[in-house]
Amino acid sequence: MQQHSWRPQRGLPESSVSILRAWLFEHFLHPYPKDSEKLVLARRTGLTRSQIVPFGRARKEESALLTDATQ
């Protein structure tokens, strides 16, 4: 499927998602970023803090996938 320049992008940029996934992997045992960490993640990813907050829902899904993969 060809992406047109006039269409809005859905989801987050892949580079931002990669940074968030790397953070999740590094903090697997406690995947809940503190407010200060959310600000750092926002700066590193180019996202706003409010875009980082929904990442919490994804961490639960990702953690479940990682747990299933190890069993």
Order of alpha helices (4+ residues) and beta strands (2+ residues): alpha-alpha-alpha-alpha
